[in-house]
């Protein structure tokens, strides 16, 4: 499995342009099975922690959206 951070920009009213961080997960042997969520957090350290957790538990790409949803739900 490959777990990567995605960095992009978003425009937020009252804040302007900010960097946001997301995740991409795929199997090297199956390149058409790529899952990604672009905007998980504006804090890179949170996404790095989530990437490390996903890698530690060998999370399958198909579970990325559910894991991100749970992560965001518990963050608030």
Buried (B, 14 or more C-beta within 10 A) or exposed (E): EEBEBBEEEEEEEEEEEEEBBBBBBBEEEEEEEBBBBEBBBBEEEBBBEBBEEBEEEEBBBEBBEEBBEEBBEEEE
